[in-house]
Structure formats: structure tokens, C-alpha cells
Amino acid sequence: MRAFWGCAAGGRLEALGATRVEWDYPQDADFIVLADPDGNLFCVINTRD
């Protein structure tokens, strides 16, 4: 999960104000849950294998 959050997309979204949401992630999660500055939740899915 940490490697995924460190990807370029995660960094760009964080720079734009997104914050990572504490979530009950499965062991092999291929997504992260974020919140925009207004508190709306959204997911970023890793589509690369």
C-alpha cells in the first residue's frame, strides 16, 4: 500500500489538497481512498500490474 500511495498520481492528488482516508484495506488492496478538500471521498485504483 505504501508504494502505491507514493506513486506519481497519489503525490499529484495530495499536492492538490487530497488527503488519505483511514480505511480497512484488504491485504492485496490495489486502491486508496482519499478525500478532497471538501471532504468528498473518492478512490484511486492502480490498474497496472
N, C-alpha and C positions, 0 to 999 in steps of 0.2 A: 504494500500500500504506500509506503513512503516513497519508493521510486516513482510510482505513478503520480503522486502529488508533486514531485519535483520536476515533472515533465514541463515542457515549454507552455502548453495550454494552461496548466494549473498556475504557473507563475504569471502569465499574462492576465488571467482572471483575477488573481489575488491583487495584482497591481491596479486593476480597475475597481477594486473595492470588495470583491467576493471574499468570504470567509468560510473556512471548512467547518462543517457541522458535525458534532459528535453523533455517531450513528453506529448501530450494531452491524458492522460489516462482516460478511462471511469470510472464511479463511482465504479463499481464492477470489476475492472481490476484484472486478475489473471496472469499478466505478468509484467516484467520490461524490458525496453530497455537499453542496455548497449553498450559501445564502448570499443573495445580492444585498446591496446597501439598504434596501427597503425591507429586508427580512424574508423575501420570497425564496423558497427552496427550489433548487434545480440540481440535476445530476450531470456529470461529465463521464462519459463511457469511453474506455480505452478500446478501440476497435482494431488495434494492431496486436498481433500475436507475438 
